């Protein structure tokens, strides 16, 4: 067959001869046949002919990963980076797990990802330059929202939704980090940073007694992304409040901290909340991307001991902790944390109600979750 002839010529190093045979071959009714012809044209430097063959392959199977990746590369070789980025994006959407591919294709995928990122950045920078004056005329919140809108529109950032593992209150906006105006007590909390820090340091000096693995599944439970941290002290917590009750040990060892928290409007639910902990993350440890239980509640972070090279991401926004500077975020949006330093990182974490819920809704959600718990023991 002619396809065998052109491949044999290529194997023998006769690139021109293989390309000449490829010209003679008529319609090839298989994806692999067109991919082979495109490969020969690429080897011969005839990129436009390679592109035509790849289009033929994609006409037969629009979801062919190899054809899409190859077409993206040919377009890149032709200097059509914008078109290449679009094709590469489609290829990456249907790519098999990268660790199942040969090394050469893994490198091709990484190169494709880099070009896509460059093109998205170029598009964003161009649009931003066109709209800088318009952004400057907006208020602080409007400017932040419209800048993120541009980043999402140009593909520079990804949109994240609220995806709780337990209870979703519909209609609540998926806000990654909440504005401080909703929590007038935050400044008072931050003014107590030294109090929390002093009691935390007493625990640390005492050998971190009372700190236990935060992830600790029962034997036989699927651990999913928590395999590395399950039962590990790399991420450990000391409970000040747990399932709605102040802890006796904490009351004795951290009396000022527990008292300060008792004066803060935490999310009180009988037998469920609030929970408040000193959270310790060991050196060179990462908390994998995950989602919290319900968007009816939010989490507060107050950084206490934060070495360099620590970070935190909620959705598409990455922040660095600053000692004594608190924030409130929706933990039902995918989030992760890391400590790339050589020292332990410590923060105070506790939960509060979502301020966008009415008092009546808070009461209803509390009863709803409690009734679910009571059903389990029937």
ROKOLDREN-942467 format. One line per field, with one value per residue (C-alpha): residue number from 1; x, y, z; residue in three letters. Coordinates in steps of 0.001 Angstrom, whole numbers. Example, Ala and Ser with C-alpha at 12.3 -4.5 7.8 and 13.67 -1.06 7.14 Angstrom:
num: [1; 2] $
X: [12300; 13670] $
Y: [-4500; -1060] $
Z: [7800; 7140] $
residuo: [Ala; Ser] $
END
This chain:
num: [1; 2; 3; 4; 5; 6; 7; 8; 9; 10; 11; 12; 13; 14; 15; 16; 17; 18; 19; 20; 21; 22; 23; 24; 25; 26; 27; 28; 29; 30; 31; 32; 33; 34; 35; 36; 37; 38; 39; 40; 41; 42; 43; 44; 45; 46; 47; 48; 49; 50; 51; 52; 53; 54; 55; 56; 57; 58; 59; 60; 61; 62; 63; 64; 65; 66; 67; 68; 69; 70; 71; 72; 73; 74; 75; 76; 77; 78; 79; 80; 81; 82; 83; 84; 85; 86; 87; 88; 89; 90; 91; 92; 93; 94; 95; 96; 97; 98; 99; 100; 101; 102; 103; 104; 105; 106; 107; 108; 109; 110; 111; 112; 113; 114; 115; 116; 117; 118; 119; 120; 121; 122; 123; 124; 125; 126; 127; 128; 129; 130; 131; 132; 133; 134; 135; 136; 137; 138; 139; 140; 141; 142; 143; 144; 145; 146; 147; 148; 149; 150; 151; 152; 153; 154; 155; 156; 157; 158; 159; 160; 161; 162; 163; 164; 165; 166; 167; 168; 169; 170; 171; 172; 173; 174; 175; 176; 177; 178; 179; 180; 181; 182; 183; 184; 185; 186; 187; 188; 189; 190; 191; 192; 193; 194; 195; 196; 197; 198; 199; 200; 201; 202; 203; 204; 205; 206; 207; 208; 209; 210; 211; 212; 213; 214; 215; 216; 217; 218; 219; 220; 221; 222; 223; 224; 225; 226; 227; 228; 229; 230; 231; 232; 233; 234; 235; 236; 237; 238; 239; 240; 241; 242; 243; 244; 245; 246; 247; 248; 249; 250; 251; 252; 253; 254; 255; 256; 257; 258; 259; 260; 261; 262; 263; 264; 265; 266; 267; 268; 269; 270; 271; 272; 273; 274; 275; 276; 277; 278; 279; 280; 281; 282; 283; 284; 285; 286; 287; 288; 289; 290; 291; 292; 293; 294; 295; 296; 297; 298; 299; 300; 301; 302; 303; 304; 305; 306; 307; 308; 309; 310; 311; 312; 313; 314; 315; 316; 317; 318; 319; 320; 321; 322; 323; 324; 325; 326; 327; 328; 329; 330; 331; 332; 333; 334; 335; 336; 337; 338; 339; 340; 341; 342; 343; 344; 345; 346; 347; 348; 349; 350; 351; 352; 353; 354; 355; 356; 357; 358; 359; 360; 361; 362; 363; 364; 365; 366; 367; 368; 369; 370; 371; 372; 373; 374; 375; 376; 377; 378] $
X: [0; 1084; 931; 3344; 5641; 5817; 6516; 9227; 10849; 10787; 12347; 15139; 15819; 14403; 12282; 11816; 10864; 8373; 6832; 6606; 4780; 2493; 1570; 578; -1568; -5227; -7856; -6934; -9999; -8280; -7028; -3765; -3155; -3569; -1418; 1334; 1092; 1185; 4252; 6050; 5146; 6386; 9683; 9990; 9232; 6020; 3874; 890; 512; 888; -1871; -4162; -3573; -4261; -7510; -8448; -7695; -9811; -12662; -12674; -12302; -12559; -11501; -8212; -5725; -2705; -4160; -5050; -1645; 84; -2064; -1272; 2435; 2223; 348; 2997; 5718; 3838; 3911; 150; 369; -3184; -4641; -2171; -3269; -6920; -6089; -3741; -6524; -8813; -6021; -5404; -9113; -9051; -5503; -5072; -3355; 115; 1884; 420; 2114; 5641; 8209; 8263; 4515; 4711; 7204; 4915; 2024; 4132; 5223; 1594; 559; 3300; 2232; -1424; -447; 1666; -1108; -3661; -1304; -706; -4448; -5033; -2261; -3596; -7181; -6009; -4035; -7202; -9312; -6912; -8628; -12039; -10814; -9415; -12834; -14428; -14720; -12431; -14867; -16012; -12403; -11542; -14606; -14055; -10344; -11245; -13911; -11169; -8944; -11734; -12772; -9247; -8697; -5945; -7904; -10387; -13863; -14608; -17984; -19140; -19134; -19777; -19359; -22392; -24983; -25424; -27541; -28568; -28474; -25474; -22708; -19431; -17158; -13598; -12475; -15160; -14868; -14007; -17065; -19205; -17172; -16764; -15178; -12147; -10071; -10702; -9674; -6450; -5659; -5559; -2926; -254; -2597; -3231; 454; 1649; -648; 189; 3920; 3408; 1895; 4721; 7430; 5639; 6148; 2834; 891; -2752; -1972; -3311; -3557; -6350; -6973; -7644; -9996; -11355; -9673; -11186; -12436; -11449; -8908; -8728; -6462; -5740; -3514; -318; -1866; -4171; -3052; -47; 1151; 2339; -1029; -2142; -4613; -5219; -8943; -10049; -13709; -15045; -18533; -20025; -18275; -15230; -12664; -11780; -8096; -8043; -9853; -7037; -4090; -5370; -7916; -7501; -7812; -10988; -12471; -11724; -13395; -16448; -17011; -16863; -20033; -18883; -21267; -23099; -24907; -25752; -23436; -21936; -20269; -18323; -14962; -11835; -8290; -4646; -3577; 32; 1475; 4877; 7782; 7634; 4001; 1068; -2631; -4167; -7055; -10343; -13799; -15525; -18860; -21351; -21487; -23763; -20564; -17273; -13793; -11640; -7834; -5670; -1971; 211; 3552; 4180; 7631; 8542; 7452; 3970; 896; -2820; -5186; -8958; -10351; -8223; -6827; -3496; -2545; 295; -447; 702; 928; -1973; -3887; -7100; -9276; -12598; -13206; -15711; -14065; -16612; -14673; -11680; -8713; -5246; -2308; 1416; 4470; 7655; 9802; 11920; 9767; 6261; 3412; 619; -2707; -5929; -8992; -12663; -16042; -18661; -22022; -22194; -23256; -25461; -27900; -30736; -31168; -34164; -32158; -29364; -31901; -33451; -30093; -29143; -32328; -31938; -28432; -29349; -32381; -30107; -27828; -30756; -32056; -28747; -29246; -32863] $
Y: [0; 3592; 4487; 1646; 2884; 6403; 5140; 2795; 5660; 7758; 4942; 4717; 8424; 9404; 12285; 13865; 10524; 9883; 13330; 12702; 9429; 11218; 13652; 10725; 9032; 9842; 10007; 8186; 7141; 6649; 9023; 7117; 7290; 11058; 11407; 9453; 11610; 14762; 13413; 12945; 16437; 17861; 16008; 17469; 20969; 21197; 22577; 23702; 20195; 18771; 21111; 19885; 16250; 17033; 18758; 15600; 13528; 15836; 15659; 11914; 12354; 15896; 14585; 13002; 14208; 13419; 15248; 18296; 18425; 18045; 20728; 23116; 22471; 23015; 26298; 27338; 26557; 28728; 31632; 31513; 31503; 32700; 29927; 27480; 28377; 27701; 24266; 23461; 24377; 21826; 19241; 19783; 19321; 15775; 14843; 11550; 11622; 12971; 10212; 7620; 9198; 8731; 11317; 13055; 13662; 14817; 17468; 18437; 18925; 21120; 23198; 23548; 24682; 27296; 28722; 28817; 30695; 33182; 33905; 34369; 36777; 38713; 38964; 40140; 42754; 44106; 44384; 45884; 48547; 49447; 49720; 51161; 54561; 52933; 50831; 53933; 55571; 52752; 52455; 50076; 47147; 47775; 47924; 44655; 42937; 44204; 43333; 39776; 39802; 40600; 37866; 35312; 36496; 36204; 32808; 34140; 32891; 30076; 30543; 28588; 27764; 27021; 23218; 22136; 18493; 18662; 21461; 24080; 27163; 28129; 31715; 32761; 34290; 32397; 34997; 33814; 36357; 38467; 42199; 43218; 45478; 42431; 41681; 44812; 42715; 41740; 44685; 43722; 40143; 41331; 43507; 40287; 38638; 38798; 37132; 34213; 34057; 33941; 31065; 29245; 29570; 28054; 25011; 24807; 25139; 22389; 19982; 20644; 18436; 18537; 18893; 15929; 15024; 17024; 14325; 11019; 8679; 5430; 2332; 1305; 4792; 6079; 8835; 10258; 13327; 12989; 9916; 11783; 13587; 10897; 10245; 12512; 15217; 17231; 18977; 19027; 21043; 22037; 22499; 25546; 24965; 21734; 20908; 23863; 23466; 25134; 22444; 21908; 21468; 24672; 26555; 25589; 26038; 28927; 30730; 34136; 32749; 30831; 33881; 36163; 33685; 33421; 37155; 36845; 36038; 32605; 30172; 28522; 25259; 22834; 19833; 21052; 24448; 26544; 24924; 26911; 25589; 26473; 24918; 23765; 23006; 21308; 22363; 21348; 20282; 20996; 20793; 19575; 21318; 20594; 21998; 22640; 21403; 24270; 27786; 28757; 29132; 30867; 30432; 33044; 32867; 34837; 34207; 33836; 32300; 32459; 31787; 32874; 30660; 29959; 30582; 30087; 29885; 30173; 29652; 31780; 34134; 33471; 35308; 35303; 35274; 38281; 37886; 39679; 40325; 38277; 37347; 35565; 33188; 30686; 27299; 25568; 27094; 24921; 26009; 24807; 25832; 25189; 25646; 25503; 26772; 24886; 25993; 25250; 27574; 28363; 30107; 30467; 29178; 29393; 29482; 32228; 32491; 33740; 37376; 37235; 34953; 36480; 35682; 33544; 31619; 30969; 29547; 27381; 26031; 25219; 23213; 21563; 20303; 19253; 17295; 15479; 14483; 13248; 11182; 9296; 7875; 6742] $
Z: [0; -666; 3047; 3806; 1037; 2388; 5925; 4676; 2788; 5978; 8027; 5442; 5866; 2492; 3738; 317; -1199; 1608; 1081; -2647; -2064; 423; -2353; -4566; -1944; -2416; 289; 3507; 5451; 8801; 11488; 11858; 8108; 8046; 11166; 9463; 6367; 8510; 10324; 6991; 5823; 9124; 8715; 5222; 6517; 4495; 7276; 5197; 3774; 7303; 8445; 5674; 6666; 10315; 9364; 7478; 10578; 12754; 10259; 10952; 14739; 16152; 19584; 18507; 21114; 18950; 15944; 18018; 19704; 16323; 14711; 17552; 17016; 13244; 13746; 16274; 13696; 11193; 13676; 14251; 18037; 18665; 16509; 18006; 21554; 20685; 19268; 22143; 24582; 22941; 22999; 26708; 27418; 25981; 27032; 28881; 32310; 31628; 33555; 31162; 28142; 26771; 27830; 24444; 24537; 28158; 27074; 24186; 26619; 28908; 25928; 24823; 28318; 28312; 24944; 26007; 29187; 27206; 24727; 27520; 29276; 26041; 25429; 28998; 28826; 25529; 26770; 30053; 28177; 26253; 29406; 32008; 32017; 32377; 35306; 36956; 36942; 38946; 42726; 44619; 44663; 41087; 39917; 41650; 40201; 36653; 36743; 37732; 35004; 32465; 33860; 33589; 30134; 28766; 30390; 32642; 35633; 36155; 37605; 40794; 42311; 45814; 46010; 49601; 50520; 52800; 52634; 49899; 50522; 46961; 45800; 47886; 45752; 45551; 47158; 47638; 50258; 51942; 52480; 56035; 56259; 57045; 60178; 62316; 65089; 62962; 64132; 67755; 66986; 65378; 68400; 70456; 68237; 70956; 73469; 71127; 70225; 73813; 74734; 71512; 72199; 75647; 73953; 71411; 74069; 75993; 73077; 71287; 73675; 72685; 68980; 67010; 63307; 61699; 59105; 60811; 58928; 60342; 58952; 55632; 54737; 51258; 51890; 48346; 48281; 52004; 51718; 52625; 55604; 57006; 60583; 60075; 62438; 59456; 59719; 63315; 65364; 68941; 69592; 71549; 70672; 69179; 67892; 69725; 73067; 74547; 75382; 79042; 78290; 76280; 79043; 81404; 79045; 76913; 79093; 77470; 73943; 74723; 76446; 73486; 71132; 73374; 72840; 69028; 67018; 65899; 64181; 67059; 66297; 69060; 68785; 65503; 65740; 66364; 65899; 66683; 66438; 66447; 63142; 62703; 59272; 59250; 57026; 53359; 53677; 51400; 52193; 48918; 47137; 48916; 49731; 53050; 54346; 53884; 52468; 55350; 57352; 56545; 57966; 59667; 59586; 61996; 61233; 64328; 63254; 59522; 58044; 54536; 51629; 53019; 50910; 50556; 47586; 47452; 43960; 41644; 44304; 46035; 49229; 51750; 55447; 57464; 61221; 62898; 59672; 59521; 56567; 56058; 53160; 51812; 52291; 50033; 47133; 46304; 48424; 49394; 51588; 51614; 53788; 51734; 54597; 57146; 60104; 61406; 60430; 62947; 62433; 64394; 62523; 63484; 61758; 61528; 59833; 56262; 56744; 53631; 55465; 57450; 61139; 60228; 57616; 60110; 62539; 59828; 58622; 62219; 62707; 59299; 60041; 63554; 62322; 59872; 62753; 64831; 61881; 61731; 65223; 64730] $
residuo: [Unk; Unk; Unk; Unk; Unk; Unk; Unk; Unk; Unk; Unk; Unk; Unk; Unk; Unk; Unk; Unk; Unk; Unk; Unk; Unk; Unk; Unk; Unk; Unk; Unk; Unk; Unk; Unk; Unk; Unk; Unk; Unk; Unk; Unk; Unk; Unk; Unk; Unk; Unk; Unk; Unk; Unk; Unk; Unk; Unk; Unk; Unk; Unk; Unk; Unk; Unk; Unk; Unk; Unk; Unk; Unk; Unk; Unk; Unk; Unk; Unk; Unk; Unk; Unk; Unk; Unk; Unk; Unk; Unk; Unk; Unk; Unk; Unk; Unk; Unk; Unk; Unk; Unk; Unk; Unk; Unk; Unk; Unk; Unk; Unk; Unk; Unk; Unk; Unk; Unk; Unk; Unk; Unk; Unk; Unk; Unk; Unk; Unk; Unk; Unk; Unk; Unk; Unk; Unk; Unk; Unk; Unk; Unk; Unk; Unk; Unk; Unk; Unk; Unk; Unk; Unk; Unk; Unk; Unk; Unk; Unk; Unk; Unk; Unk; Unk; Unk; Unk; Unk; Unk; Unk; Unk; Unk; Unk; Unk; Unk; Unk; Unk; Unk; Unk; Unk; Unk; Unk; Unk; Unk; Unk; Unk; Unk; Unk; Unk; Unk; Unk; Unk; Unk; Unk; Unk; Unk; Unk; Unk; Unk; Unk; Unk; Unk; Unk; Unk; Unk; Unk; Unk; Unk; Unk; Unk; Unk; Unk; Unk; Unk; Unk; Unk; Unk; Unk; Unk; Unk; Unk; Unk; Unk; Unk; Unk; Unk; Unk; Unk; Unk; Unk; Unk; Unk; Unk; Unk; Unk; Unk; Unk; Unk; Unk; Unk; Unk; Unk; Unk; Unk; Unk; Unk; Unk; Unk; Unk; Unk; Unk; Unk; Unk; Unk; Unk; Unk; Unk; Unk; Unk; Unk; Unk; Unk; Unk; Unk; Unk; Unk; Unk; Unk; Unk; Unk; Unk; Unk; Unk; Unk; Unk; Unk; Unk; Unk; Unk; Unk; Unk; Unk; Unk; Unk; Unk; Unk; Unk; Unk; Unk; Unk; Unk; Unk; Unk; Unk; Unk; Unk; Unk; Unk; Unk; Unk; Unk; Unk; Unk; Unk; Unk; Unk; Unk; Unk; Unk; Unk; Unk; Unk; Unk; Unk; Unk; Unk; Unk; Unk; Unk; Unk; Unk; Unk; Unk; Unk; Unk; Unk; Unk; Unk; Unk; Unk; Unk; Unk; Unk; Unk; Unk; Unk; Unk; Unk; Unk; Unk; Unk; Unk; Unk; Unk; Unk; Unk; Unk; Unk; Unk; Unk; Unk; Unk; Unk; Unk; Unk; Unk; Unk; Unk; Unk; Unk; Unk; Unk; Unk; Unk; Unk; Unk; Unk; Unk; Unk; Unk; Unk; Unk; Unk; Unk; Unk; Unk; Unk; Unk; Unk; Unk; Unk; Unk; Unk; Unk; Unk; Unk; Unk; Unk; Unk; Unk; Unk; Unk; Unk; Unk; Unk; Unk; Unk; Unk; Unk; Unk; Unk; Unk; Unk; Unk; Unk; Unk; Unk; Unk; Unk; Unk; Unk; Unk; Unk; Unk; Unk; Unk; Unk; Unk] $
END
